[in-house]
Amino acid sequence: MQADDCGRQLELLDGLITELTDARSEADVLAAAARYLPKLLPVERASIGLPTEDGLHLEMRELCDIRNMLPQSYVLQIEGTLTGQAYRTGQAWIRPTSRS
């Protein structure tokens, strides 16, 4: 990574941290993540999962989706899914994509 790239990444991280610190609502947190995530990581789509009251599901909310492949919000079962496993273990997972 070039020095200019590294400096830009640090600026973006600083902006994200500032916005998250100043966030007053869940919507503010999600909006900040949606704005900064595509600039910080080379991803085509990303979602965040919030546990439902029953503790058996995650309400998935789209943060970014450059191909418009994901619905804005959907419910996903925790048991038996990779996303559920990431939620239970606290270990994020990223599936590599092929770029053409």
C-alpha positions, 0 to 999 in steps of 0.5 A, a space after each residue: 500500500 502506497 503512503 497516499 493510500 495509507 493516509 486516505 485509509 486512515 482518514 476514512 477510518 477516522 471519519 467512520 469512528 467519528 460518525 459512529 461515536 456521534 451516532 444517536 440512533 441505530 439508523 445513524 450507525 447503519 448509515 455511517 457503516 453504509 457510507 464508509 464500508 465500500 470505501 474501506 473494503 473492496 466488497 460488492 455487497 455487505 449486510 449487518 445482522 441484528 438479533 431478533 427478540 426470539 434469539 433464533 434469527 437475525 434481521 439482516 439489513 443491507 449496507 451496500 450492494 452494488 449489484 442490487 442482489 440483496 433485499 433491503 431487509 430480511 430475516 435469516 435463521 441463526 442455526 445452520 447458516 454461515 451468518 449465524 455461525 459468525 454471529 455466534 462465534 463473533 468471527 466475521 467471515 468474508 467470501 471472496 468474489 471473482 471480479 471480472 
